[in-house]
Amino acid sequence: MRAFFWLVVILGTVAATAVADGTRPAGEGVRIESVDGDGKRHTVLMRENRARIDDAIPGGYMILDLARGRAYAVHPGERLVLDLATPRVPPSAHAGALTDAPVALPEVRLEHLGPGPRLHGYDTVHYRIRSDGRHCFDAYLAREAAADPRIQRFLDTLGQLSDPRDEVRRNRLFKERDPCAGAAETVDDRYGELGLPLRTVGADGRVRHEILRIDLAARVERERLSWPVDYPLLSRQQVHERLQRQQNPPSLDEALQRQRRIEATVRDLGAPQ
């Protein structure tokens, strides 16, 4: 899962006031606003043991159960919720030879390059992420920014959910081998220990993501951290079957094309970009 993804970020303007857990009023939570390298804005909401990542999947959002380490992809267009803890759908014949093969993960290393810039009140540490010796991206991490226990639980959950093998398989299906595929997912589980990524810069020097605002005393309604009650909670297999039933009997060529679209939809629901 590309859990960092957008959260591998740069700190722009931070509005944050720390409040002790035991004194937070009802409904108070965390709101993080960010923008990626393409100018697309993202929002993360947290409260107690729940979190919501807007636009984590095409046309939808993700709900994280931080207490149980579970993730759910909510797709309003299909009016369904996918339980990401359910088994994956076996691949079709045209992709099986690639997706069934064992995945050899590259050697990913975080190089400590010393202090980074002080970003809006936070000291950072500069790390360079390399995969099989190739420079993939640079990250500027702030331990203090992750000190809030809600953000800490969020980072820990994302690290647990990330699987670099998924990204490596997708890269192998559609592109030539890229040693940096899966590098972000590989280091996701280190952020809870090393700090919140406040800035990431690609090997080409371009900033990939930027946090625009962190509010540690945001008003977050409980309803925002769930999904509509009439949306069924489905397994990956049930989503696969539901999408297949929506298709009319096709020709062989159409069947192959539709199968690819179905698998792409299930993949998008299960692997936020």
Helices and strands as residue ranges (DSSP letters): G 21-23, E 28-36, E 41-47, E 50-57, E 60-65, E 70-75, E 80-83, H 93-99, E 108-115, E 125-131, E 134-142, G 144-146, H 149-161, H 164-174, H 183-187, G 188-190, H 191-194, E 196-202, E 207-219, G 222-225, E 233-234, H 236-245, H 252-270
